[in-house]
Amino acid sequence: MKILIIEDELPAARQLTKLLTGARSNIQVIETLDSVNGAVNWLRTFPSPDLIFMDIQIADGLSFEIFKQVSIDSAVIFTTAFDQYAVQAFKVNAIDYLLKPVDPEELHKSLEKFEQQRGSQVIDFTSISRYFQPEQHKDRFLVKNGQHFTFIQVEDIGYFRSSEGLTQAFCNNGKKYFVDNSLDDLERLLDPRLFFRVSRSMMIHVRSVVKIFPHLNGRLKLEVSPKLPEDVLVSRDRAGEFKVWLGG
């Protein structure tokens, strides 16, 4: 069984090669490639392998781009570090996948599935590729400023606060504006790497956190910018998640 690995992380590629050669005596890893361009050139030059193990996100883009540039007859098993929600796309489209780091038992099951379905796998790469496109997040808001409307950029917002059904954006320059979105809406619209909902009534930008203090019952107290007269608290249930988020 000839196998091609497309993986841009060298330790992961080596580990997968070790697991594969240990799983079956007839397995031969014929090549390891780390980019879309490299994979396209290789597949245009050499005969198709029996099976390809392919990471979703590689050095120069998403591996789905390979299928747009070259015809592939091989079966494909994806390896991915994407979360469980995105992985559901594979199940819907009957594509096999392995979560990284690859578990030897799961690898064994995938190889068995390949051997049972060999030659019968049909994959709609166009359909599932949409699950792995970079998310588009809101980057500005249209707000009323006196008698006219203006735009404020997301990077200029320190935090959002909600009260009595109204949401305000507090900007780094000290100004504040009403926005037409609830905090629930903003959780979906804003980049989760930049904004964190610390409570039911407040969502903050990562750069607005100035200091963090331990507080009662496992909670955290924050000093934020622009400054607020009252305490900004993170609940005990969210404290761990908040610290992970803040650390990037």
C-alpha positions as CSV (number, residue, x, y, z in Angstrom):
1,M,0.0,0.0,0.0
2,K,1.6,3.2,-1.2
3,I,0.9,6.3,0.9
4,L,1.6,10.0,0.4
5,I,1.6,12.3,3.4
6,I,0.9,16.0,3.0
7,E,1.8,17.7,6.3
8,D,3.8,20.9,7.0
9,E,4.7,20.1,10.6
10,L,7.8,17.9,10.5
11,P,7.3,16.2,13.9
12,A,3.7,15.4,13.0
13,A,4.8,14.0,9.6
14,R,7.5,11.8,11.3
15,Q,5.1,10.6,13.9
16,L,2.4,9.7,11.3
17,T,5.0,7.8,9.2
18,K,6.1,5.8,12.3
19,L,2.5,4.9,13.2
20,L,1.7,3.9,9.6
21,T,4.7,1.7,9.1
22,G,4.1,0.1,12.4
23,A,0.4,-0.5,11.7
24,R,0.8,-2.6,8.5
25,S,3.7,-4.5,7.1
26,N,2.7,-3.7,3.5
27,I,2.6,0.1,4.0
28,Q,5.2,2.2,2.1
29,V,5.3,6.0,2.7
30,I,6.6,7.1,-0.6
31,E,6.8,10.8,0.0
32,T,6.1,13.6,2.5
33,L,5.2,17.0,1.2
34,D,4.6,20.3,3.1
35,S,2.8,22.6,0.7
36,V,0.0,23.0,-1.9
37,N,2.5,23.8,-4.7
38,G,4.7,20.9,-3.7
39,A,1.8,18.5,-3.7
40,V,0.4,19.7,-7.0
41,N,3.8,19.4,-8.7
42,W,4.4,15.9,-7.2
43,L,0.9,14.6,-8.2
44,R,1.4,15.9,-11.8
45,T,4.7,14.0,-12.0
46,F,4.2,10.7,-10.3
47,P,1.5,8.0,-10.3
48,S,-1.3,8.4,-7.8
49,P,-0.6,6.6,-4.5
50,D,-3.2,4.3,-3.0
51,L,-3.9,6.6,-0.1
52,I,-3.1,10.2,0.9
53,F,-3.0,11.5,4.4
54,M,-3.6,15.2,4.1
55,D,-3.5,18.0,6.7
56,I,-6.2,20.7,6.2
57,Q,-4.0,23.8,6.7
58,I,-0.6,23.6,5.3
59,A,2.3,26.0,4.6
60,D,0.8,27.9,1.7
61,G,-2.9,27.5,2.2
62,L,-5.7,25.0,2.5
63,S,-5.1,21.6,1.1
64,F,-8.5,21.8,-0.8
65,E,-6.6,24.0,-3.3
66,I,-4.8,20.9,-4.5
67,F,-7.9,19.4,-5.9
68,K,-8.6,22.5,-7.9
69,Q,-5.3,22.2,-9.7
70,V,-4.8,18.5,-10.3
71,S,-7.0,15.4,-10.6
72,I,-6.6,12.9,-7.8
73,D,-7.8,9.3,-8.0
74,S,-6.4,8.3,-4.6
75,A,-8.5,7.9,-1.4
76,V,-7.9,10.7,1.1
77,I,-7.9,10.7,4.9
78,F,-7.6,14.1,6.4
79,T,-5.7,15.0,9.5
80,T,-6.9,18.1,11.3
81,A,-6.6,20.2,14.4
82,F,-9.9,21.9,13.8
83,D,-12.6,21.7,16.5
84,Q,-15.3,19.1,16.7
85,Y,-17.9,21.4,15.1
86,A,-15.9,21.7,11.9
87,V,-15.2,18.0,11.9
88,Q,-18.9,17.3,11.5
89,A,-18.5,18.3,7.9
90,F,-16.5,15.2,7.3
91,K,-19.2,12.9,8.7
92,V,-21.9,14.5,6.5
93,N,-19.7,13.9,3.4
94,A,-18.6,10.4,4.4
95,I,-14.9,11.5,4.5
96,D,-12.6,9.9,7.0
97,Y,-10.5,12.1,9.3
98,L,-8.2,11.9,12.2
99,L,-7.8,14.6,14.9
100,K,-4.2,15.6,15.6
101,P,-2.3,14.4,17.5
102,V,-3.1,11.1,15.7
103,D,-4.2,8.3,18.0
104,P,-2.9,4.9,17.0
105,E,-6.2,3.1,17.6
106,E,-8.1,5.7,15.5
107,L,-5.5,5.3,12.7
108,H,-6.0,1.6,12.7
109,K,-9.8,2.1,12.3
110,S,-9.2,4.5,9.4
111,L,-7.0,2.1,7.6
112,E,-9.6,-0.7,8.0
113,K,-12.3,1.6,6.7
114,F,-10.1,2.5,3.7
115,E,-9.5,-1.2,2.9
116,Q,-13.2,-2.0,3.1
117,Q,-14.3,0.9,0.9
118,R,-11.3,1.0,-1.4
119,G,-12.4,2.2,-4.8
120,S,-15.8,3.4,-3.8
121,Q,-15.1,6.7,-2.0
122,V,-16.6,9.8,-3.7
123,I,-15.7,13.1,-2.1
124,D,-17.3,16.5,-2.7
125,F,-14.3,18.7,-1.8
126,T,-16.0,21.9,-3.0
127,S,-18.9,21.3,-0.6
128,I,-16.9,20.7,2.5
129,S,-14.1,23.2,1.8
130,R,-16.4,26.0,2.9
131,Y,-16.2,24.7,6.5
132,F,-12.5,25.5,6.6
133,Q,-12.4,28.9,4.9
134,P,-11.1,31.7,7.2
135,E,-14.0,33.2,9.1
136,Q,-15.1,36.8,8.2
137,H,-15.5,38.9,11.3
138,K,-17.0,42.4,11.6
139,D,-14.4,45.1,11.5
140,R,-16.4,48.3,11.9
141,F,-19.7,49.6,13.1
142,L,-22.0,52.3,11.8
143,V,-23.0,54.5,14.7
144,K,-24.9,57.8,15.2
145,N,-22.7,60.7,16.2
146,G,-24.9,63.8,16.9
147,Q,-26.8,64.6,13.8
148,H,-24.9,62.3,11.5
149,F,-23.6,58.8,11.2
150,T,-20.0,57.7,11.3
151,F,-17.9,54.5,11.4
152,I,-15.9,53.2,14.3
153,Q,-13.3,50.5,13.8
154,V,-13.3,47.4,15.9
155,E,-9.7,47.9,16.9
156,D,-10.6,51.3,18.4
157,I,-13.2,49.7,20.8
158,G,-12.1,48.9,24.4
159,Y,-15.3,47.0,25.4
160,F,-19.0,46.8,24.9
161,R,-21.6,47.1,27.7
162,S,-25.2,46.2,27.7
163,S,-28.0,47.6,30.0
164,E,-31.8,47.6,29.7
165,G,-31.6,46.1,26.2
166,L,-29.2,48.7,24.9
167,T,-25.6,48.1,23.9
168,Q,-22.8,50.7,23.9
169,A,-19.3,50.6,22.5
170,F,-16.7,52.3,24.7
171,C,-13.8,53.5,22.5
172,N,-10.2,54.0,23.5
173,N,-10.5,57.7,23.0
174,G,-13.1,57.9,25.8
175,K,-16.1,58.3,23.5
176,K,-19.0,55.9,23.6
177,Y,-21.7,55.0,21.0
178,F,-24.9,53.0,20.9
179,V,-24.7,50.0,18.5
180,D,-27.6,48.1,17.0
181,N,-26.3,44.7,18.2
182,S,-26.9,42.7,21.4
183,L,-23.9,41.1,23.1
184,D,-25.2,37.7,21.9
185,D,-25.0,39.1,18.3
186,L,-21.5,40.5,19.0
187,E,-20.3,37.1,20.2
188,R,-21.1,35.8,16.7
189,L,-19.9,38.8,14.7
190,L,-16.6,39.6,16.4
191,D,-13.3,37.7,16.3
192,P,-13.2,35.5,19.4
193,R,-9.4,36.0,19.6
194,L,-9.9,39.7,20.2
195,F,-13.1,39.9,22.3
196,F,-14.2,37.9,25.3
197,R,-17.5,38.1,27.1
198,V,-16.6,38.4,30.8
199,S,-20.3,38.7,32.0
200,R,-23.8,38.9,30.8
201,S,-23.5,42.6,30.4
202,M,-19.9,43.1,29.2
203,M,-17.5,42.1,26.4
204,I,-13.9,43.3,26.3
205,H,-11.1,43.7,23.8
206,V,-7.9,41.8,24.7
207,R,-5.9,45.1,24.6
208,S,-8.3,46.8,27.0
209,V,-7.2,44.5,29.9
210,V,-4.6,46.4,32.0
211,K,-4.3,44.3,35.2
212,I,-5.8,41.2,36.6
213,F,-6.4,40.6,40.3
214,P,-7.5,37.4,42.2
215,H,-11.0,38.0,43.7
216,L,-13.4,36.2,46.1
217,N,-14.6,32.7,45.3
218,G,-12.2,32.1,42.5
219,R,-13.3,35.1,40.5
220,L,-11.0,37.6,38.8
221,K,-11.1,41.4,39.0
222,L,-10.0,43.4,36.0
223,E,-8.6,46.8,35.5
224,V,-9.6,47.9,32.0
225,S,-9.0,50.8,29.7
226,P,-10.9,53.1,29.4
227,K,-11.2,53.0,33.1
228,L,-14.5,52.2,34.9
229,P,-15.5,53.3,38.4
230,E,-17.0,49.9,39.2
231,D,-15.3,46.5,39.4
232,V,-15.2,44.4,36.3
233,L,-15.4,40.7,37.4
234,V,-14.9,37.4,35.6
235,S,-16.9,34.6,37.2
236,R,-15.1,31.5,38.6
237,D,-16.7,29.4,35.8
238,R,-15.1,31.6,33.1
239,A,-11.9,32.5,34.9
240,G,-9.9,29.6,33.5
241,E,-11.1,30.1,29.9
242,F,-10.4,33.8,30.3
243,K,-6.8,33.3,31.2
244,V,-6.3,30.9,28.3
245,W,-7.8,33.4,26.0
246,L,-5.7,36.2,27.3
247,G,-2.6,34.2,26.9
248,G,-3.3,33.7,23.2
